[in-house]
Amino acid sequence: MRRGRGGAGGAGRRRCWCSSQDSAADGPSAPADKAAMPTGSADRDAILAKVELERKLSMIKAWEESEKSKAENKAQKKMSSILAWENSRKAAVEAKLRTREEKLEKKKAEYAEKMRNQVAAVHKAAEEKRAAVEATRREEMIKYEEMAAKHRSKGTTPTKFLSCFGS
């Protein structure tokens, strides 16, 4: 991540050498440029100050990128932690929901079985009552057939027959 020292300072020096070479190649104006330029020691100090400034800026930029990267990694780690927490909570709730659904399904099945048993019991009771009524009806039929045969043999009329007409 550290980019500072060699790259930026070297580029600054090269520019400086190129500009001094260009001014020497210009010809007659070269002595005037030399007079306008500071002396060698001052020029060297300015270049070193510029290199030092570039190095500091490069260090600051590297530090900034490093800190941003750390902050990004920290945030990403927290997001991952939150996602894991969310997933575990969801899984727990879904498991609880499944167990409750299973219990409800079991209760529903038990209740349905109970209702089917009650329907069967009602049906059985109804069949028993039908059988009792049918048996009573048969007994009465036999009884009245026997009474009719008895009245026929004696030639009498039943006393309770059409009592509203009177005899």
DOROLUM-758968 format. One record per residue (C-alpha): residue in one letter; residue number from 1; y, x, z. Coordinates in steps of 0.05 Angstrom, whole numbers. Each point is the difference from the previous one (the first is absolute). Example, Ala and Ser with C-alpha at 12.3 -4.5 7.8 and 13.67 -1.06 7.14 Angstrom:
2
residuo_num_north_east_up
a_1_-90_246_156
s_2_69_27_-13
# end
This chain:
167
residuo_num_north_east_up
m_1_0_0_0
r_2_48_58_11
r_3_36_15_-64
g_4_61_37_22
r_5_6_74_-1
g_6_-24_30_-65
g_7_10_-54_-52
a_8_70_-26_13
g_9_31_68_17
g_10_-30_34_-60
a_11_27_-53_-46
g_12_69_10_29
r_13_-2_75_-11
r_14_-23_-8_-72
r_15_58_-45_-16
c_16_46_50_30
w_17_-29_58_-41
c_18_1_-41_-63
s_19_73_-18_9
s_20_19_72_11
q_21_-40_21_-61
d_22_33_-54_-41
s_23_69_23_22
a_24_-18_72_-19
a_25_-23_-23_-68
d_26_64_-37_-15
g_27_35_64_-16
p_28_75_9_10
s_29_6_-53_54
a_30_-51_35_43
p_31_49_44_38
a_32_43_-61_16
d_33_-61_-37_28
k_34_-18_60_43
a_35_70_1_29
a_36_-6_-75_15
m_37_-68_8_33
p_38_-4_23_72
t_39_-23_69_15
g_40_-75_16_4
s_41_-6_-9_75
a_42_37_-66_2
d_43_-40_-24_-61
r_44_-64_19_36
d_45_22_-36_63
a_46_16_-63_-39
i_47_-67_2_-35
l_48_-36_11_66
a_49_39_-57_32
k_50_-19_-45_-58
v_51_-73_22_5
e_52_2_-13_75
l_53_30_-69_-11
e_54_-53_-17_-52
r_55_-54_26_47
k_56_27_-45_56
l_57_4_-60_-46
s_58_-70_13_-23
m_59_-24_6_71
i_60_35_-65_19
k_61_-30_-35_-60
a_62_-70_26_18
w_63_11_-22_73
e_64_24_-68_-23
e_65_-61_-9_-46
s_66_-46_23_56
e_67_30_-49_50
k_68_-2_-57_-50
s_69_-72_17_-14
k_70_-16_0_74
a_71_35_-67_9
e_72_-37_-29_-60
n_73_-67_25_27
k_74_16_-27_69
a_75_19_-68_-29
q_76_-63_0_-44
k_77_-43_16_61
k_78_31_-57_39
m_79_-9_-47_-59
s_80_-72_21_-4
s_81_-9_-11_74
i_82_32_-70_-5
l_83_-45_-17_-58
a_84_-62_22_39
w_85_23_-41_60
e_86_12_-60_-44
n_87_-68_6_-33
s_88_-35_6_67
r_89_36_-60_28
k_90_-15_-41_-62
a_91_-73_20_4
a_92_-3_-21_73
v_93_33_-67_-14
e_94_-45_-12_-60
a_95_-62_17_41
k_96_23_-49_54
l_97_12_-53_-53
r_98_-70_11_-29
t_99_-32_-7_68
r_100_39_-64_14
e_101_-18_-27_-68
e_102_-73_16_13
k_103_4_-35_67
l_104_33_-60_-32
e_105_-52_-2_-55
k_106_-55_3_53
k_107_32_-56_40
k_108_10_-40_-64
a_109_-73_9_-18
e_110_-21_-20_71
y_111_45_-61_-2
a_112_-25_-20_-69
e_113_-72_6_26
k_114_18_-42_60
m_115_31_-53_-45
r_116_-61_0_-45
n_117_-43_-9_62
q_118_43_-58_23
v_119_-5_-32_-69
a_120_-75_9_2
a_121_-3_-31_70
v_122_42_-59_-23
h_123_-45_-9_-61
k_124_-62_4_44
a_125_29_-52_48
a_126_18_-46_-58
e_127_-71_7_-28
e_128_-29_-16_68
k_129_45_-62_6
r_130_-18_-21_-71
a_131_-73_8_16
a_132_8_-41_64
v_133_37_-55_-38
e_134_-53_0_-54
a_135_-56_-3_52
t_136_35_-58_35
r_137_10_-35_-67
r_138_-74_8_-17
e_139_-21_-26_69
e_140_45_-60_-7
m_141_-26_-13_-71
i_142_-71_2_26
k_143_18_-44_60
y_144_33_-52_-45
e_145_-56_2_-50
e_146_-50_-13_57
m_147_44_-57_28
a_148_6_-31_-70
a_149_-75_4_-9
k_150_-9_-32_69
h_151_48_-57_-17
r_152_-35_-10_-67
s_153_-68_-5_33
k_154_26_-50_52
g_155_45_-36_-49
t_156_60_3_45
t_157_71_20_-16
p_158_35_55_37
t_159_48_-26_53
k_160_54_52_-10
f_161_3_-11_-75
l_162_68_-26_-22
s_163_19_-25_68
c_164_69_-17_-24
f_165_-27_-56_-44
g_166_-39_-30_57
s_167_-67_-33_-8
# end
